[in-house]
Amino acid sequence: DIVQSWRDLVGSYKLALELVANLCSGREEADDKEDMDNGDYDDDDEHMWDSDDEAKLAAATAAGGGDAATMKCTPSEQATCDSISAQKLPEYILLFFKSWMEFLPSSKDEDKPPPALVSQDVDDLLSTCAVCLGNVVACRTLPTWSAAAATDNGLQLFWRELVSMLSSDTLQCKSHITSVMLSMLRNQPQARTLVDSSTLDLLLALLSQQPRSDNSNADLQMHCIMMMGVLCSEPHPASVDTRVCSALLEQLRSVM
């Protein structure tokens, strides 16, 4: 009975998050599904950053807008996104995400590991929540939170919360956080101006972490590398090129 109650609870959360994720998904996802139906889809495409992506990003930046998914948004889709923002749903989902990130004990408490069922379900829930947040941040606007300072907007607060979570030594599954951050950088060009030196240091440090037995660390490093690709497409000092290239080469060396 306890296990069934737990699964019902987690299942209801996942279903709600999937519904919001679908409401916020653009037509680019529909195009991907069509490619899959036609047999033209490659699993690796989801994780690859190629010249086409760079061309899209450069064109979107020059136009002063988001990526292709944002620019193809229909009036009805935009009305849905505006309604979601007006109801402060992004804020609630982010706080929900943070609460579940803190649910499992930290790696310092390895002598009291949670049941495997709980660990897997929480990871699945966080993964679904990350997908949902990734779609939510692709909306044109993020709401200004009630607790916001007068000088802050929803985008700044959203980014600040994600960086704060990523900086924590106690949270696990940080790959889910970097997944949302990557979506923000891709879909919200203004977010790229929020990446300061300390955040860059943090991303480079995560990139240099040693591999773990699970795939979460690999996903984390992949997201960091893809964020570097997005950030380096913007004007930046030559010193940043040196730091990023050095980190990537060091990662290659450690793998080899």
Backbone as JSON, one array per atom type, in Angstrom:
{
  "sequence": "DIVQSWRDLVGSYKLALELVANLCSGREEADDKEDMDNGDYDDDDEHMWDSDDEAKLAAATAAGGGDAATMKCTPSEQATCDSISAQKLPEYILLFFKSWMEFLPSSKDEDKPPPALVSQDVDDLLSTCAVCLGNVVACRTLPTWSAAAATDNGLQLFWRELVSMLSSDTLQCKSHITSVMLSMLRNQPQARTLVDSSTLDLLLALLSQQPRSDNSNADLQMHCIMMMGVLCSEPHPASVDTRVCSALLEQLRSVM",
  "N": [[0.83, -1.21, 0.0], [1.95, 1.23, 0.77], [3.95, 1.56, -1.16], [2.37, 1.69, -3.48], [0.89, 4.02, -2.97], [2.95, 5.88, -2.97], [3.8, 5.67, -5.66], [1.5, 6.51, -6.97], [1.38, 9.16, -6.16], [3.82, 10.27, -7.22], [3.39, 9.65, -9.88], [1.14, 11.22, -10.52], [2.25, 13.79, -10.31], [4.17, 13.68, -12.38], [2.5, 13.38, -14.6], [1.09, 15.82, -14.6], [3.21, 17.6, -15.05], [4.04, 16.75, -17.57], [1.83, 17.49, -19.08], [1.92, 20.3, -18.93], [4.39, 20.68, -20.14], [3.85, 19.83, -22.74], [1.96, 21.75, -23.46], [3.59, 23.95, -23.65], [5.3, 23.36, -25.67], [6.86, 24.0, -28.79], [6.32, 24.21, -32.39], [8.51, 23.08, -33.47], [9.13, 20.75, -32.13], [7.06, 19.17, -33.04], [7.79, 18.98, -35.71], [10.09, 17.46, -35.41], [8.94, 15.06, -34.54], [7.59, 14.35, -36.84], [9.72, 13.85, -38.51], [10.71, 11.6, -37.24], [8.62, 9.8, -37.69], [8.92, 9.52, -40.39], [11.19, 8.17, -40.54], [13.57, 9.57, -40.46], [14.89, 10.37, -38.26], [17.48, 10.75, -35.91], [18.79, 9.55, -32.94], [21.05, 10.74, -31.9], [20.9, 13.3, -32.84], [19.55, 14.95, -31.09], [21.35, 15.68, -29.2], [23.47, 16.83, -30.45], [25.54, 19.51, -31.52], [25.73, 21.34, -34.22], [26.83, 22.82, -37.38], [24.49, 23.8, -38.52], [22.93, 24.41, -36.28], [24.48, 26.48, -35.22], [24.21, 28.35, -37.27], [21.46, 28.89, -37.12], [21.36, 29.99, -34.56], [22.97, 32.26, -34.84], [21.5, 33.7, -36.74], [19.14, 34.13, -35.33], [20.07, 35.65, -33.2], [20.99, 37.92, -34.52], [18.58, 38.88, -35.41], [17.49, 39.64, -33.09], [15.81, 38.06, -31.59], [14.43, 34.99, -30.21], [15.13, 31.47, -30.54], [14.51, 29.29, -33.39], [12.2, 27.87, -32.7], [10.85, 29.57, -30.98], [10.32, 31.77, -32.65], [8.56, 30.69, -34.47], [6.19, 30.54, -33.19], [2.69, 30.3, -32.89], [-0.25, 32.49, -32.82], [-2.18, 31.37, -31.03], [-0.6, 29.59, -29.56], [1.13, 31.42, -28.39], [-0.69, 32.82, -26.82], [-1.33, 30.86, -24.98], [1.16, 30.51, -23.72], [1.47, 33.08, -22.65], [-0.64, 33.11, -20.83], [0.15, 31.1, -19.07], [2.47, 32.27, -18.04], [1.36, 34.55, -16.84], [-0.07, 33.44, -14.76], [1.96, 32.75, -13.14], [3.04, 30.22, -13.29], [5.59, 29.22, -14.18], [7.24, 30.0, -12.02], [6.19, 28.49, -9.88], [6.68, 25.9, -10.78], [9.46, 25.86, -10.9], [10.13, 26.18, -8.17], [8.99, 23.84, -7.21], [10.6, 22.01, -8.56], [13.07, 22.58, -7.32], [12.49, 21.79, -4.69], [12.18, 19.0, -4.94], [14.7, 18.39, -5.85], [16.09, 18.65, -3.52], [15.13, 16.6, -2.06], [16.23, 13.98, -1.94], [18.86, 12.46, 0.02], [22.15, 13.9, 0.43], [25.32, 13.15, -1.21], [27.03, 12.93, 0.9], [25.74, 11.51, 2.77], [25.93, 8.76, 2.3], [25.84, 6.47, 3.79], [23.28, 6.11, 4.46], [21.5, 5.35, 2.23], [18.7, 6.06, 0.03], [15.82, 3.96, -0.72], [16.03, 1.97, -3.72], [13.85, 2.15, -5.41], [12.73, 4.62, -4.73], [14.83, 6.4, -5.38], [15.03, 6.04, -8.18], [12.46, 6.79, -9.04], [12.36, 9.47, -8.19], [14.41, 10.55, -9.72], [13.33, 10.16, -12.29], [11.13, 11.84, -12.05], [12.4, 14.33, -11.69], [13.69, 14.5, -14.14], [11.49, 14.68, -15.89], [10.43, 17.07, -14.95], [12.51, 18.8, -15.6], [12.41, 18.75, -18.4], [9.91, 19.91, -18.71], [10.37, 22.48, -17.58], [12.32, 23.31, -19.36], [10.82, 23.66, -21.69], [9.07, 25.6, -20.76], [10.71, 27.85, -20.29], [11.23, 28.51, -22.85], [9.21, 30.11, -23.63], [8.14, 33.4, -24.63], [8.2, 35.35, -22.62], [9.02, 35.56, -19.14], [7.44, 35.47, -15.99], [7.38, 38.25, -13.64], [8.39, 37.74, -10.41], [6.62, 37.74, -7.29], [8.21, 38.22, -5.12], [10.27, 39.61, -6.14], [13.0, 41.88, -6.55], [12.9, 45.39, -7.3], [14.52, 45.93, -9.43], [14.89, 43.6, -10.77], [13.9, 41.13, -13.19], [11.68, 38.51, -14.36], [13.27, 36.72, -15.84], [15.89, 37.17, -14.89], [15.65, 36.38, -12.2], [14.88, 33.73, -12.48], [17.17, 32.61, -13.69], [19.04, 33.14, -11.68], [18.13, 31.5, -9.58], [18.53, 28.95, -10.68], [21.34, 28.9, -11.01], [22.07, 29.12, -8.34], [21.1, 26.7, -7.32], [22.7, 24.96, -8.79], [25.15, 25.52, -7.74], [25.12, 24.37, -5.26], [26.47, 22.09, -2.9], [25.18, 19.92, -1.96], [23.15, 18.93, -3.54], [21.97, 16.4, -5.76], [21.96, 14.9, -9.07], [22.55, 17.01, -10.89], [22.63, 17.28, -13.58], [20.08, 17.64, -14.52], [19.53, 20.26, -13.84], [21.39, 21.69, -15.39], [20.37, 21.05, -17.85], [18.03, 22.6, -18.01], [19.17, 25.14, -17.85], [20.62, 25.19, -20.22], [18.52, 25.22, -22.08], [17.46, 27.71, -21.46], [19.56, 29.45, -22.26], [19.6, 28.96, -24.95], [17.04, 29.7, -25.84], [16.4, 32.13, -24.73], [17.88, 34.82, -25.51], [18.69, 37.03, -23.97], [19.46, 35.92, -21.59], [22.05, 35.12, -21.87], [23.61, 37.27, -21.3], [23.62, 37.27, -18.6], [25.45, 35.54, -17.64], [28.06, 35.48, -15.62], [31.53, 35.84, -14.55], [31.93, 34.1, -12.38], [29.94, 32.19, -12.73], [30.75, 31.07, -15.15], [33.15, 29.96, -14.3], [32.1, 28.01, -12.61], [30.74, 26.32, -14.41], [32.89, 25.4, -15.95], [34.28, 24.04, -13.98], [32.49, 21.98, -13.37], [32.6, 20.68, -15.76], [35.07, 19.49, -15.66], [34.84, 17.45, -13.86], [35.31, 14.14, -12.58], [34.34, 11.11, -14.29], [31.34, 9.33, -13.39], [29.72, 6.29, -12.21], [27.11, 6.19, -13.15], [25.04, 7.71, -15.77], [24.58, 10.35, -15.32], [26.62, 12.19, -14.81], [27.92, 12.28, -17.26], [25.9, 13.37, -18.85], [25.7, 15.83, -17.59], [28.21, 16.99, -18.16], [28.02, 17.05, -20.94], [25.91, 18.9, -21.3], [27.16, 21.18, -20.25], [29.22, 21.57, -22.11], [27.7, 22.11, -24.4], [26.49, 24.47, -23.58], [28.74, 26.09, -23.52], [29.19, 26.25, -26.25], [26.98, 27.79, -27.07], [27.4, 30.17, -25.61], [29.9, 31.01, -26.53], [29.29, 31.82, -29.04], [28.53, 34.37, -28.84], [29.78, 37.79, -28.66], [32.91, 37.98, -27.03], [35.71, 38.13, -24.71], [39.09, 37.31, -25.72], [40.38, 35.89, -23.78], [38.47, 34.25, -22.67], [38.11, 32.35, -24.65], [40.54, 31.0, -24.42], [40.33, 29.86, -21.85], [38.05, 28.2, -22.12], [38.8, 26.48, -24.25], [41.04, 25.29, -23.1], [39.85, 23.9, -20.98], [38.26, 22.07, -22.39], [40.18, 20.61, -23.81], [41.59, 19.51, -21.68], [39.64, 17.87, -20.63], [39.36, 16.02, -22.72], [41.9, 14.9, -22.57], [41.83, 13.67, -20.04], [39.9, 11.72, -20.44], [41.11, 10.13, -22.4]],
  "CA": [[0.0, 0.0, 0.0], [2.85, 2.39, 0.81], [4.59, 1.69, -2.48], [1.36, 2.13, -4.44], [0.6, 5.42, -2.66], [4.1, 6.65, -3.45], [3.79, 5.71, -7.12], [0.36, 7.33, -7.39], [1.77, 10.55, -5.95], [4.84, 10.66, -8.2], [2.78, 9.56, -11.2], [0.27, 12.39, -10.74], [3.13, 14.92, -10.56], [4.75, 13.54, -13.71], [1.46, 13.63, -15.6], [0.84, 17.26, -14.63], [4.37, 18.23, -15.68], [4.01, 16.42, -19.0], [0.79, 18.3, -19.7], [2.44, 21.67, -19.09], [5.48, 20.62, -21.12], [3.23, 19.76, -24.07], [1.33, 23.04, -23.74], [4.62, 24.94, -23.95], [6.19, 22.9, -26.73], [6.65, 24.67, -30.08], [6.1, 23.34, -33.54], [9.75, 22.41, -33.82], [9.02, 19.39, -31.63], [6.18, 18.45, -33.95], [8.58, 18.67, -36.89], [10.95, 16.34, -35.05], [8.12, 13.85, -34.53], [7.32, 13.98, -38.23], [10.95, 13.24, -39.01], [10.78, 10.25, -36.67], [7.65, 8.97, -38.41], [9.44, 9.28, -41.74], [12.43, 7.41, -40.43], [14.7, 10.45, -40.67], [15.33, 10.89, -36.96], [18.63, 10.11, -35.3], [18.82, 9.85, -31.51], [22.16, 11.62, -31.58], [20.62, 14.67, -33.25], [19.06, 15.73, -29.96], [22.46, 16.11, -28.35], [24.57, 17.33, -31.26], [25.58, 20.95, -31.83], [26.43, 21.36, -35.5], [26.87, 24.11, -38.07], [23.12, 24.28, -38.7], [22.53, 25.04, -35.02], [25.19, 27.74, -35.12], [23.61, 29.29, -38.22], [20.18, 29.3, -36.56], [21.61, 30.85, -33.42], [23.48, 33.54, -35.33], [20.4, 34.41, -37.39], [18.2, 34.57, -34.29], [20.7, 36.73, -32.44], [20.99, 39.11, -35.37], [17.21, 39.37, -35.49], [17.09, 40.12, -31.77], [14.77, 37.22, -31.03], [14.86, 33.7, -29.68], [15.5, 30.51, -31.55], [13.49, 29.05, -34.41], [10.94, 27.42, -32.09], [10.16, 30.74, -30.44], [9.87, 32.65, -33.71], [7.48, 30.05, -35.19], [5.06, 30.42, -32.27], [1.44, 30.8, -33.43], [-0.97, 33.33, -31.85], [-2.8, 30.56, -29.98], [0.48, 29.1, -28.7], [1.61, 32.54, -27.61], [-1.71, 33.12, -25.82], [-1.17, 29.84, -23.94], [2.38, 30.84, -22.98], [1.21, 34.29, -21.87], [-1.5, 32.74, -19.71], [0.98, 30.35, -18.12], [3.34, 33.24, -17.37], [0.55, 35.43, -16.01], [-0.44, 32.68, -13.57], [3.22, 32.47, -12.41], [3.29, 28.79, -13.28], [7.03, 28.92, -14.19], [7.78, 30.14, -10.67], [5.76, 27.35, -9.07], [7.35, 24.68, -11.25], [10.86, 25.94, -10.49], [10.18, 25.9, -6.73], [8.7, 22.41, -7.11], [11.84, 21.36, -9.02], [14.08, 22.74, -6.27], [12.1, 20.97, -3.53], [12.48, 17.6, -5.22], [16.15, 18.25, -5.92], [16.57, 18.56, -2.14], [14.43, 15.51, -1.38], [17.14, 12.87, -1.67], [20.02, 12.84, 0.83], [23.34, 14.22, -0.35], [26.32, 12.08, -1.3], [27.71, 12.82, 2.18], [24.97, 10.58, 3.6], [25.89, 7.5, 1.57], [25.59, 5.37, 4.7], [21.83, 5.98, 4.56], [20.95, 5.58, 0.88], [17.26, 5.82, -0.08], [15.47, 2.76, -1.5], [16.27, 2.13, -5.15], [12.58, 2.58, -6.02], [12.58, 6.06, -4.51], [15.86, 7.1, -6.16], [14.69, 6.01, -9.6], [11.25, 7.59, -9.27], [12.7, 10.89, -8.04], [15.2, 10.93, -10.89], [12.38, 10.26, -13.39], [10.33, 13.04, -11.82], [13.25, 15.48, -11.97], [13.9, 14.54, -15.58], [10.27, 15.21, -16.48], [10.34, 18.47, -14.55], [13.51, 19.55, -16.37], [11.85, 18.9, -19.74], [8.83, 20.88, -18.58], [10.97, 23.8, -17.4], [12.99, 23.66, -20.61], [9.8, 24.19, -22.59], [8.49, 26.82, -20.18], [11.62, 28.98, -20.49], [11.22, 28.86, -24.27], [8.18, 31.12, -23.84], [8.73, 34.71, -24.91], [8.4, 36.12, -21.38], [8.89, 34.89, -17.85], [6.76, 36.44, -15.1], [8.11, 38.87, -12.54], [7.92, 37.09, -9.19], [6.13, 38.66, -6.27], [9.31, 38.53, -4.19], [11.38, 40.17, -6.92], [13.43, 43.27, -6.32], [12.38, 46.27, -8.35], [15.44, 45.95, -10.57], [14.97, 42.26, -11.34], [12.75, 40.62, -13.92], [11.51, 37.07, -14.2], [14.4, 36.02, -16.43], [17.03, 37.26, -13.98], [15.38, 35.58, -11.01], [14.89, 32.33, -12.88], [18.57, 32.22, -13.88], [19.7, 33.17, -10.39], [17.72, 30.3, -8.84], [19.19, 27.78, -11.28], [22.76, 28.96, -10.66], [22.16, 28.84, -6.91], [20.93, 25.26, -7.16], [23.85, 24.28, -9.37], [26.3, 25.78, -6.87], [24.98, 23.65, -4.01], [27.26, 20.87, -2.76], [24.36, 18.84, -1.42], [22.17, 18.44, -4.5], [22.34, 15.39, -6.73], [21.28, 15.01, -10.37], [22.72, 18.37, -11.4], [22.45, 17.28, -15.02], [18.74, 18.16, -14.81], [19.61, 21.72, -13.74], [22.09, 22.21, -16.57], [19.46, 20.9, -18.99], [17.16, 23.78, -18.04], [20.02, 26.28, -18.14], [20.91, 25.15, -21.65], [17.32, 25.67, -22.78], [17.36, 29.17, -21.26], [20.55, 30.14, -23.08], [19.23, 28.82, -26.36], [15.75, 30.29, -26.18], [16.3, 33.47, -24.18], [19.19, 35.43, -25.76], [19.08, 37.94, -22.9], [20.05, 35.15, -20.49], [23.49, 34.99, -22.09], [24.26, 38.42, -20.67], [23.61, 37.05, -17.16], [26.53, 34.61, -17.29], [29.22, 36.22, -15.16], [32.77, 35.07, -14.46], [31.79, 33.03, -11.39], [29.13, 31.13, -13.34], [31.61, 30.4, -16.12], [34.06, 29.12, -13.51], [31.32, 26.88, -12.12], [30.5, 25.41, -15.54], [34.16, 24.78, -16.3], [34.6, 23.09, -12.91], [31.62, 20.81, -13.57], [33.08, 19.98, -16.95], [36.29, 18.75, -15.33], [34.58, 16.4, -12.87], [35.61, 12.78, -13.0], [33.13, 10.34, -14.62], [30.72, 8.47, -12.38], [29.23, 5.01, -12.73], [25.87, 6.4, -13.9], [25.17, 8.6, -16.92], [24.24, 11.72, -14.97], [27.79, 13.04, -14.96], [28.14, 12.44, -18.7], [24.89, 14.33, -19.31], [26.08, 17.12, -17.02], [29.32, 17.51, -18.95], [27.51, 17.34, -22.28], [25.16, 20.15, -21.23], [28.13, 22.26, -20.05], [29.89, 21.79, -23.39], [26.75, 22.75, -25.31], [26.35, 25.86, -23.13], [29.92, 26.8, -24.0], [28.97, 26.53, -27.67], [26.04, 28.9, -27.18], [28.0, 31.39, -25.07], [31.02, 31.46, -27.36], [28.77, 32.41, -30.28], [28.35, 35.79, -28.54], [31.05, 38.5, -28.5], [33.53, 37.7, -25.74], [37.16, 38.35, -24.73], [39.93, 36.19, -26.15], [40.75, 35.1, -22.6], [37.44, 33.22, -22.48], [38.45, 31.27, -25.59], [41.64, 30.24, -23.84], [39.83, 29.07, -20.71], [37.14, 27.16, -22.61], [39.57, 25.49, -25.01], [41.89, 24.55, -22.15], [39.0, 22.97, -20.25], [37.84, 21.0, -23.3], [41.35, 19.77, -24.07], [41.88, 18.77, -20.45], [38.64, 16.81, -20.55], [39.76, 14.99, -23.67], [43.1, 14.22, -22.04], [41.46, 12.8, -18.92], [39.18, 10.56, -20.99], [42.06, 9.27, -23.1]],
  "C": [[0.86, 1.26, 0.0], [3.48, 2.64, -0.55], [3.6, 2.2, -3.51], [0.99, 3.6, -4.22], [1.72, 6.33, -3.17], [4.06, 6.79, -4.98], [2.62, 6.55, -7.65], [0.71, 8.81, -7.26], [2.73, 11.02, -7.02], [4.24, 10.64, -9.61], [1.89, 10.75, -11.51], [1.11, 13.63, -11.02], [3.7, 14.86, -11.98], [3.74, 13.84, -14.79], [1.18, 15.12, -15.74], [1.98, 18.0, -15.33], [4.4, 17.96, -17.18], [2.96, 17.24, -19.73], [1.28, 19.73, -19.94], [3.55, 21.7, -20.14], [4.91, 20.59, -22.54], [2.56, 21.07, -24.45], [2.36, 24.08, -24.17], [5.55, 24.52, -25.08], [5.83, 23.6, -28.03], [6.46, 23.67, -31.19], [7.37, 22.64, -33.98], [9.74, 20.98, -33.32], [8.11, 18.55, -32.52], [6.91, 18.08, -35.23], [9.51, 17.51, -36.62], [10.18, 15.03, -35.06], [7.83, 13.39, -35.95], [8.54, 13.33, -38.85], [11.1, 11.82, -38.5], [9.84, 9.32, -37.41], [8.13, 8.62, -39.8], [10.75, 8.52, -41.74], [13.68, 8.24, -40.6], [15.32, 10.94, -39.37], [16.48, 10.07, -36.44], [18.69, 10.53, -33.84], [19.92, 10.83, -31.17], [21.88, 13.07, -31.94], [20.2, 15.54, -32.08], [20.2, 16.34, -29.17], [23.6, 16.74, -29.14], [24.43, 18.83, -31.49], [26.41, 21.08, -33.1], [26.34, 22.74, -36.13], [25.48, 24.68, -38.31], [22.62, 24.98, -37.45], [23.2, 26.4, -34.87], [24.58, 28.79, -36.05], [22.27, 29.81, -37.71], [20.39, 30.3, -35.43], [22.08, 32.23, -33.86], [22.37, 34.37, -35.96], [19.42, 34.96, -36.35], [18.77, 35.73, -33.49], [20.7, 38.03, -33.23], [19.6, 39.73, -35.46], [16.71, 39.89, -34.16], [16.02, 39.28, -31.12], [15.33, 35.94, -30.49], [15.22, 32.77, -30.8], [14.33, 30.26, -32.48], [12.16, 28.65, -33.81], [10.14, 28.58, -31.56], [9.56, 31.57, -31.55], [8.72, 32.03, -34.5], [6.21, 29.93, -34.35], [3.8, 31.05, -32.89], [0.75, 31.68, -32.4], [-1.6, 32.53, -30.72], [-1.76, 30.0, -29.02], [1.01, 30.23, -27.81], [0.63, 32.91, -26.51], [-1.61, 32.13, -24.65], [0.05, 30.16, -23.07], [2.17, 32.08, -22.11], [0.35, 33.99, -20.65], [-0.72, 32.0, -18.64], [1.88, 31.29, -17.34], [2.55, 34.12, -16.4], [0.14, 34.74, -14.71], [0.77, 32.28, -12.72], [3.51, 30.97, -12.31], [4.79, 28.46, -13.37], [7.67, 29.0, -12.81], [7.44, 28.92, -9.81], [6.51, 26.08, -9.47], [8.82, 24.69, -10.84], [11.02, 25.65, -9.0], [9.9, 24.42, -6.46], [9.95, 21.6, -7.48], [12.9, 21.41, -7.92], [13.76, 21.87, -5.06], [12.44, 19.5, -3.75], [13.98, 17.37, -5.42], [16.74, 18.06, -4.53], [15.97, 17.37, -1.39], [15.37, 14.37, -1.02], [18.32, 13.34, -0.83], [21.23, 13.09, -0.06], [24.29, 13.03, -0.36], [27.09, 11.91, 0.01], [26.99, 11.83, 3.11], [24.84, 9.22, 2.93], [25.65, 6.3, 2.47], [24.1, 5.15, 4.91], [21.19, 6.22, 3.19], [19.44, 5.33, 0.86], [17.0, 4.53, -0.85], [15.65, 3.01, -2.99], [15.0, 2.61, -5.87], [12.42, 4.09, -5.91], [13.58, 6.83, -5.36], [15.49, 7.17, -7.63], [13.47, 6.88, -9.9], [11.54, 9.09, -9.17], [13.5, 11.37, -9.24], [14.3, 11.08, -12.11], [11.55, 11.53, -13.27], [11.14, 14.3, -12.14], [13.52, 15.63, -13.46], [12.69, 15.13, -16.29], [10.11, 16.7, -16.18], [11.32, 19.33, -15.34], [13.03, 19.77, -17.8], [10.76, 19.96, -19.73], [9.39, 22.3, -18.46], [11.68, 24.26, -18.67], [12.03, 24.23, -21.63], [9.22, 25.5, -22.08], [9.4, 28.02, -20.45], [11.75, 29.35, -21.96], [10.11, 29.85, -24.6], [8.85, 32.48, -24.01], [9.04, 35.49, -23.63], [8.29, 35.2, -20.18], [8.32, 35.9, -16.88], [7.71, 37.04, -14.08], [7.55, 38.33, -11.23], [7.52, 38.13, -8.16], [7.22, 39.08, -5.31], [10.48, 39.22, -4.88], [11.73, 41.58, -6.46], [12.99, 44.1, -7.52], [13.25, 46.24, -9.6], [15.53, 44.61, -11.29], [13.73, 41.95, -12.16], [12.7, 39.11, -13.77], [12.69, 36.28, -14.73], [15.6, 36.01, -15.49], [16.84, 36.38, -12.75], [15.42, 34.09, -11.32], [16.34, 31.83, -13.01], [19.3, 32.16, -12.54], [19.37, 31.93, -9.57], [18.43, 29.06, -9.38], [20.67, 27.75, -10.92], [22.97, 28.64, -9.19], [22.03, 27.34, -6.65], [22.15, 24.51, -7.67], [25.08, 24.43, -8.49], [26.27, 24.97, -5.58], [25.81, 22.37, -4.02], [26.41, 19.67, -2.35], [23.4, 18.23, -2.44], [22.76, 17.4, -5.43], [21.66, 15.7, -8.06], [21.38, 16.41, -10.95], [22.59, 18.44, -12.92], [21.08, 17.83, -15.4], [18.74, 19.7, -14.74], [20.27, 22.3, -14.98], [21.26, 22.05, -17.83], [18.56, 22.12, -19.14], [17.97, 25.02, -18.39], [20.35, 26.35, -19.63], [19.72, 25.64, -22.47], [17.16, 27.18, -22.65], [18.31, 29.91, -22.18], [20.19, 30.07, -24.56], [18.01, 29.65, -26.73], [15.56, 31.73, -25.68], [17.66, 34.16, -24.36], [19.65, 36.37, -24.65], [19.76, 37.21, -21.75], [21.56, 35.03, -20.64], [24.26, 36.14, -21.46], [24.33, 38.26, -19.15], [24.73, 36.13, -16.7], [27.76, 35.42, -16.91], [30.43, 35.29, -15.02], [32.64, 33.9, -13.49], [30.97, 31.87, -11.95], [29.94, 30.36, -14.37], [32.59, 29.48, -15.42], [33.34, 27.85, -13.04], [31.1, 25.85, -13.23], [31.77, 24.69, -15.95], [34.57, 23.76, -15.25], [33.77, 21.82, -13.04], [32.09, 19.99, -14.76], [34.27, 19.09, -16.64], [36.07, 17.65, -14.31], [34.87, 15.02, -13.45], [34.31, 12.02, -13.29], [32.66, 9.5, -13.45], [30.19, 7.23, -13.04], [27.94, 5.17, -13.52], [26.11, 7.39, -15.03], [24.93, 10.06, -16.57], [25.42, 12.67, -15.16], [28.11, 13.29, -16.42], [27.16, 13.46, -19.27], [25.24, 15.73, -18.83], [27.18, 17.76, -17.85], [28.89, 17.87, -20.36], [26.76, 18.67, -22.3], [26.11, 21.34, -21.07], [28.83, 22.59, -21.36], [28.97, 22.51, -24.37], [26.48, 24.2, -24.9], [27.55, 26.69, -23.56], [29.76, 27.16, -25.48], [28.05, 27.71, -27.88], [26.71, 30.21, -26.75], [29.12, 31.92, -25.96], [30.57, 31.97, -28.72], [28.5, 33.9, -30.11], [29.72, 36.47, -28.47], [31.62, 38.28, -27.1], [35.04, 37.93, -25.85], [37.91, 37.1, -25.17], [40.32, 35.3, -24.98], [39.74, 33.99, -22.32], [37.7, 32.05, -23.42], [39.53, 30.37, -25.01], [41.16, 29.33, -22.72], [38.94, 27.92, -21.18], [37.91, 26.08, -23.35], [40.46, 24.65, -24.09], [41.07, 23.51, -21.39], [38.58, 21.79, -21.13], [39.01, 20.06, -23.59], [41.71, 18.93, -22.86], [40.89, 17.63, -20.27], [38.96, 15.67, -21.5], [40.95, 14.19, -23.16], [42.74, 13.25, -20.92], [40.72, 11.56, -19.42], [40.14, 9.58, -21.65], [43.04, 8.59, -22.14]]
}
